[in-house]
């Protein structure tokens, strides 16, 4: 894969290791594939569960810095959790994913947060709700309010 050309000669380069973790079938691979390759992996008949860990790379520009994102798509089955430990150690940020149409996946994010934190206590976490398109407006608002409150956040603004 070729990286984009720098905008100007003064551009700096930075690397960022991003772990994508969460329960199985929460859309982690689809999220990454859409971001990196602009394809929806679920439309691919050969798309199956991630075994172990896959790595994709994308370069983005933030101001005058070219940031190389290394995205580690980890398997969501708990039996594979320990196989990804070496990726957990290098991650700077973890996208902790859950399926908004399946509340039980939100409850299981604690397992994945602990797994990553055990190997990398300095890792920063971003909670990512996926599959919002599967929710109706009636079920979406109460669900979002519930999880916002569980983190002590105010549900005043939903983006």
N, C-alpha and C positions, 0 to 999 in steps of 0.2 A: 504494500500500500504506500503510495507516495503522500508526503505531507505537503500542505499548502506552502507556497512561496511566502517569504517574509514580506510584510507591507513596506518596510523601509530598512535601511542599513543599520539603524540604531535599535532595532527590535531585539529584545532579550528573549532567552529561551528558558523555560522551567518545565519540570516534570511533576506530575501528580499521580500518585497511585490511589485508585478508587476501588474499594471492595463493594460488590453488590451482593447482599446477603438477605436471607429471609426464607420463609417456608416454601415448600414445593408448590409449583403451579400458581405462583403469585405474579407472573409476568416479568420476571427479572430479565430473561433473555430477550423477550420482545421489546422491552424498554431500551436495552442496550443496542440491539440490532436497528431499531428505529432511529436512535440517536446517531450511531456510527455510519450505517449504510442506507438509511432512509427506506428500509423495507420492514414489512410486518411479518415477523418470523412465524406467527401462527398460521399464516396463509400458505406456508411451505409444508407440503405433505411429508417431507423428511424430518421436519422439526420434532424433536423428542425431548425428554428431560436431559438436563445437563448432568454429566457424570464427572465428578471431581471439580474441575475449574477450567473455564475457557478465558482467554485474554483477547481483548480487542483494543485497538488504539485509535485515538482521534486527536488531531491538533486543532486548537481553537485560539483565537486572539482575544486577549483582555488588555485593553489600552495598547501599550507598546510591547507587550510580552506575548510570545508564542508559547502556549501551554500545551504540552504533550500529555494527554490523559491516557493512562493505562488502566483499563476497566477490567476488573477480575470478576467474571460471572461465576459465582460459586453455586454448587448443587444445593438444592433445597431439601433433599432428603436427609434426615438427621443421621443416617448411617454413613453418609459421606462427609459429615461436618469436620471430622478430624483430618481428612485428606487435604483440606484447604488451609490448614494451620499455617503453612509457610507463606501463603498469600495474606492471611490476617496480619502477620508480623510486619509486613512492608506497607500496609495500607495507611494512608494519611487521613482518608475520609471513607466512611462506610455509608452507602445508601441502603438503609434498612427497609426492605419492601414488604408490604402486605397487600392482600386483595380486599378492596373495599366492599366487594359483594359477598365476602365470607369473613364474618367477624372473628371466627376462630383463628384465622391467620394473624390477625392483629394481636391476639393474646399470645401467640407463639413467637412474636418478634423478640420477647424477652430472652428466650433461649438463644437466639442468634446474636443478640447484643452481648450476652454473657460470653458466648464462644469467642467472639472477636475481642472483647475486652480482656479476657483471660490471656490472650496471646499478645495484645497490643493495648495497654491501658491509656495510651496517648491518642488513640484514634478518635476522630470526631464523627458524630452520627447525624445523619439526616434521615428523618422518617418519610417514606414515600408511599403514598396510597395509590395503588394501581387499579385498573379496571373500573374507573368511575363511570364509564359509559354503560356499564351493566346495571347501574342503580337508577331507580326512578327518582324524581324530585322529592317525592313523599318519604322515601327511605333514606335519601342522601343527607338531608339536613339533620335529622335526629342522630344519625350515625356520626357525622362530623362533630356535632356538639358533644356527643359522649366521649369521643377520643380526645378532643381538645380539653375537656374538663379533666380527663384522667391525667393529663400532663400539666394541669393547673393553668391552662391558657384560656383566654376569653374568646368566645365564639362571635365576637363583634364583626370581624371582617373575614370573609371566606373568599379566597381568590381562585 
